[in-house]
Amino acid sequence: MSTKKYQWFKIANSQDELVFPAGNLLTVEVNRKKITLAKYKDTLYACAFACPHAGGIMADGNIDATGNIVCPIHRYRFNLQNGRNTSGEGYYLTTYPIEIREDGVYAGIVEKSFFNL
């Protein structure tokens, strides 16, 4: 059983600093990597910048009524908690953990090692 090790990067000093547009999706840069932040029912989630199917920018999509992020190109849906494709196409969207700490909001990026290059 492998345990993922994360390197944590501060993305904001507080949740209030993150200004989400009407669709509750936002692109941020973390350690020179673009990721998508999503806000659903007052919870923050983070996932890949682009859809694994056709490269659609996820922040240009939307969040559906059940809390799935929806790609703007082909409307593929992904669970924000685990990245699983919920519309049946079999793709997987990378997700990143978010931690709210006293000094800010942090995103976890998997540390690179010999076994997960």
Secondary structure, DSSP 8 states (H G I E B T S, - for coil): -----EEEEEEESSGGG----TTSEEEEEETTEEEEEEEETTEEEEEESB-TTT--BGGGSEE-TTSEEE-TTT--EEETTT-BBSSSS--B--EE-EEEETTEEEEEEE---TT--
